[in-house]
């Protein structure tokens, strides 16, 4: 059993298959997580076929683990199923709005984290793909998601074939606020980020990219304003297409 303090993101997997029985058990156990109104506003699309993983890969910038992992799980905010239930029970649903998306997205992410914790306990490896919300229309098309279903998280899953180093984390005082939000001072920022900035790999990254600070790596290369704005428009269009806006 793994401890959360030693949790690692796994991007390389062995050829050992992930059995359907094990995966089904973990997905069922994860359904005991918190959920708004006990409605379970999420669905999981399980992708095992090489063809379907290949079709999903472009939505995740063709990261190798999408096609190499034995299983890809796409966790969706789902108000479609609940709406269909209402329609079949003489109830008028009103879930075609942004608040409903927010509620369903929170449900889906809570489920995702619980599932991750359960997979850790079994020794499975996984990688959480933040790219899911970058090009959602590609995923919607490939997985044939109906109205009021929106992809919010993707996990590549398999038995680990690597043991990468632990990544750094901010100290507790960097993200915990007592009673009210504490506006960080310049000294606070120095204290919170000094360890991250002093890591040799991060200093090397700054050097080879001809930047002055690690923060510039994030603003100028990894998550640029232009990219964020363009993908924000794509996300809004996908939410409209799926009926949440």
C-alpha positions, 0 to 999 in steps of 0.5 A: 500500500502506498502512502500519499506522501510518496505518491508518484505520477506514472507515465510508463507502464508494464505490459501486464494487463489491468483486469476488468474485475479489478478495475470494476471493483475499484470504480465501484468502490470509488462511487462511495465518494461524496456527491451532490444530492446523492445524484452521482453526476459523473460517468466514466468512459473506459478505453482499452482498444488501441484504435480508440486510444489512438483516436483520443491521443490528439486531444492530449497532444499525443502524449505517449502514455495515452496510447501506451497505457493499458487503460484510459479513463475519461471521467465526465460531468454528466447531467444527461443521465439524471435528466433522462431519469427525470424525463422518464419520471414525469419530472421537469429537469432544469440542468442546462446551465452553468451551475449544473455543470459546476456541480457535476464537474465537482462530483466528477473530480471528487470521484476521480480523486477517490479512484486515484487513491484506491488505485494507489492502494492496489499498486496501480500507476496512473497519470492525471491528464490536465489536457482534457479541458484544453481540446474537449470537442475532440474528446466529445466527438471521439467518445460520442458524448451526448448533451449535458455530458462534458469531459473533465478528467482523464487518467492513463492507468497501468502497472508501473514500469518506472519509479520517478523521483518525487516532485516538490510541493509548497510548504503548508504555510504556502497554501493554508490560511487561518480564519481569513486569506493572508495576502503574501508579501514578497518575503512570503513568496521567497519562502514559499518558492525558494525550494522549487526555484533552487532545484537543479532541474528547474535551474537547468530548465531556466537556463536552457530556455534563456529565461531569468526566473522559473516563473517565466517558464510558466508564463512564457512557455508552458501556460501562456496568456495567448494559449489560455485565452484560446483554449478558454474560448474552446472550452466555452464553445464546448460547454455551449455545444453540450448544453451547459451554456 
